[in-house]
Amino acid sequence: MTLGLPTPGSSPLSETEAASARATEDRIELLEEQPMPEPDGGFGSERFLDREISWLDFNARVLELAEDETVPLLERVNFLSIFASNLDEFFMVRVAGLKRRIATGIAVPSAAGISPSDQLDELERTALELQLRHARAFSEGVRPALAEENIFLTRWEELDEDARARLTEYFNEQVFPILTPLAVDPAHPFPYISGLSLNLAVVVRNPVSGKELFARVKVPDQLPRLIAVDGARAAAHASRVARYLPLEDLIAVHLDQLFSGMEVVEHHVFRVTRNEDVEVEEDDAENLLHALEKELLRRRFGPPVRLELTEDINPNVRALLLRELGVGEEEVYTVPAPLDLRGLSILGSIDRPALRFSPHVAHTSRYLNESETADAANVFAAMRRRDILLHHPYDSFSTSVQAFLEQAAADPQVQAIKQTLYRTSGDSPIVDALIDAAEAGKQVLALVEIKARFDEQANISWARKLEKAGVHVVYGIVGLKTHSKLSLVVRAEKDGLRRYCHIGTGNYHPRTARFYEDLGLLTSDQQVGEDVSRLFNQLSGYAPKTTFKRLLVAPRSLRSGLIDRIEREIRNAKAGLAARVVVKVNSMVDETVIDALYRASQAGVQVDVIVRGICALRPGVPGLSENIRVRSVLGRFLEHSRVFLFANGGSPTAHIGSADMMHRNLDRRVEALVELTDPDQVRWLGTLADRYLSDSTSSWHLTGTGEWVRHSRDAEGRPLEDVQEWLLARARSGAKNGKG
């Protein structure tokens, strides 16, 4: 396949207020965009699907994988855990933001024409349905299947005396010392309940007065949520029984030790979700690092947006919780025990290979592993020979991107390293390489995005560690998150200084690189090097009017650059030339881009969208989008790459990079796409896109009504091809990308 065409052969944030004001003016100029025309036909807001409902639809697709009996059992357990974690974040950010807009009187309808209050009603109804379905998937599907494999989520009354004795000893030694019962009475106000914590609401009775009192006990989150009754080793043997007891159950049966002299009448499990999004007015922050740390402390005290209760809760206890937490009935989610199925990740990590996806060992890219020269293992030598397109996790991250930075740190000819860090691992070899380079006397710049949602505290720690080692740490442009994935190495060679770059679609995170699908380009191309240098200068200094040749950079030129290319496809279609657009992203929300794709469809351009998560575009609508298809692929790896392909009248082009088609990416983040120039690489990405889009590939299809329909079997009931398994088989056979 070839796109339907013939195959071609120091931080500015700590400066004075005047500098901050200049940076703000620069940001305003960066955000300037010309209004784009809407599609023909008089279509109104109904041309867009609601983005929040679309996100819940995405999580429903994750749940479908947990319900799918053809998926290995422990992987189904992991999908249940992922669903729960996803839904938590949805409430903490999306629902919380919607409630905040309603509370402040901002009643502007969504792009789909839905008022905030109607949108919230629909979200709460759909979310409750999904939570109940999630609970059933565990209790009626996964839990019995685990029992068939001798893996049990058990209850205290089902345990023998020996097991109870062992667990009581564990409670006395490991649990009891860190528990803090909090009474509620005139001398003890109702305690603060932290977001996402699991809690026991306990009712006790004074045996003398007969008076009943309320207390709260927090389930410690520093201990395993599920306790291995028979030891962790038992779970690794299919012939042995592996039993797990929820930590809250262990605490519950020992409540008498916490309330000595009182009678424990009853207990109930509950959980609160709070608004945990972080807002920092950067223009008013003399030092972003300290301002963000203060905001992170305030995050813990955000207003509640969801209260989860078990079905057996006493109505009086329920009423007390609603009153004290200030929660409305519409914010209550009553579901079967156990609450917080994120804890199932413990079961998902059991060492039972027969119940998991087959192991995958990433291979070194053939272009980094060539044996025709003595310096084949030298990443710089390989990059001088050709641009190298990497596809993770099929290509090893450690022997490519990580090796690139580690060799740069150790190479005496390397003069400077510049690096963006949005998310990275707790034991990051990338950070270690930057520290090694700085300690070796190299000039090292690290742009640490300390506003990366839910990784703020970790990134603050990395920033301080890097600064102590002598790395120049900056935080980018005021008002913009830096989401681009860039590395730049400057090396002294015989003919002068040479730049080596990596531009990727994923984070510099060695752990997630093993299960996130991402692309990256290693190149020593002079023009790319100049562009990346200019972008780093813009991020660390003042250069708002920088222009680029091989890069499209948000917020200034990325949206307009993509739309220019879509408009070119429209002109080509009208001229009878090859015209097609293929977009692979995590989210497709931006109305301006969607309208451009609608115009392309109306002009006869075939448009294909491969989206993992949210999609606000309606495909297949007569007169609007009948030439648009939307597919979603989910599986063992998280589809994360962003790819933009254009037929270009017979000379196809391709871009890869960090940007999704969302307002925040295109308007409020620094994002970068790089254009590929190797025809083999462009052709390979086209072939790969066609594999994702093929009717013989297992995927979800989006209809014009907003329904996602799973296509996993053919007309005879045979399983359709799993594109990720196809890529794994291809990697094992020794074929590598660039050889489509």
Sequence and secondary structure as in RCSB ss.txt:
>XXXX:A:sequence
MTLGLPTPGSSPLSETEAASARATEDRIELLEEQPMPEPDGGFGSERFLDREISWLDFNARVLELAEDETVPLLE
RVNFLSIFASNLDEFFMVRVAGLKRRIATGIAVPSAAGISPSDQLDELERTALELQLRHARAFSEGVRPALAEEN
IFLTRWEELDEDARARLTEYFNEQVFPILTPLAVDPAHPFPYISGLSLNLAVVVRNPVSGKELFARVKVPDQLPR
LIAVDGARAAAHASRVARYLPLEDLIAVHLDQLFSGMEVVEHHVFRVTRNEDVEVEEDDAENLLHALEKELLRRR
FGPPVRLELTEDINPNVRALLLRELGVGEEEVYTVPAPLDLRGLSILGSIDRPALRFSPHVAHTSRYLNESETAD
AANVFAAMRRRDILLHHPYDSFSTSVQAFLEQAAADPQVQAIKQTLYRTSGDSPIVDALIDAAEAGKQVLALVEI
KARFDEQANISWARKLEKAGVHVVYGIVGLKTHSKLSLVVRAEKDGLRRYCHIGTGNYHPRTARFYEDLGLLTSD
QQVGEDVSRLFNQLSGYAPKTTFKRLLVAPRSLRSGLIDRIEREIRNAKAGLAARVVVKVNSMVDETVIDALYRA
SQAGVQVDVIVRGICALRPGVPGLSENIRVRSVLGRFLEHSRVFLFANGGSPTAHIGSADMMHRNLDRRVEALVE
LTDPDQVRWLGTLADRYLSDSTSSWHLTGTGEWVRHSRDAEGRPLEDVQEWLLARARSGAKNGKG
>XXXX:A:secstr
  TTS      GGGS HHHHHHHHHHHHHHT        SS   GGGB  HHHHHHHHHHHHHHHHH TTS HHH
HHHHHHHHHHHHHHIIIIIIHHHHHHHHTT     TTS  HHHHHHHHHHHHHHHHHHHHHIIIIIIHHHHHHTT
EEE  GGGS HHHHHHHHHHIIIIIGGG   EEEBTTB      TT EEEEEEEE TTT  EEEEEEE  TTS S
EEETT GGGGG TTS EEEEEHHHHHHTTHHHHSTTSEEEEEEEEEEEE       GGG S HHHHHHHHHHHHT
T  EEEEEEETT  HHHHHHHHHHHT  GGGEEEE SS  GGGGHHHHT S GGGS      B  GGGS  SSTT
TT HHHHHHH  EEEEETTB STTTHHHHHHHHHH TTEEEEEEEESS  TT HHHHHHHHHHHTT EEEEEE T
TSTT HHHHHHHHHHHHHTT EEE  STT EE  EEEEEEEEETTEEEEEEEEESS S TTGGGTEEEEEEEE  
HHHHHHHHHHHHHHHS  TT   SSEEEETTTHHHHHHHHHHHHHHHHHTTS  EEEEEES B  HHHHHHHHHH
HHTT EEEEEESS B B  S TTTTTTEEEEE  SSSEE  EEEEE GGGS EEEEES  BSHHHHHSEEEEEEE
E  HHHHHHHHHHHHHHH TTB EEEE TTS EEEE B TTS B B HHHHHHHHHHTT  TT  
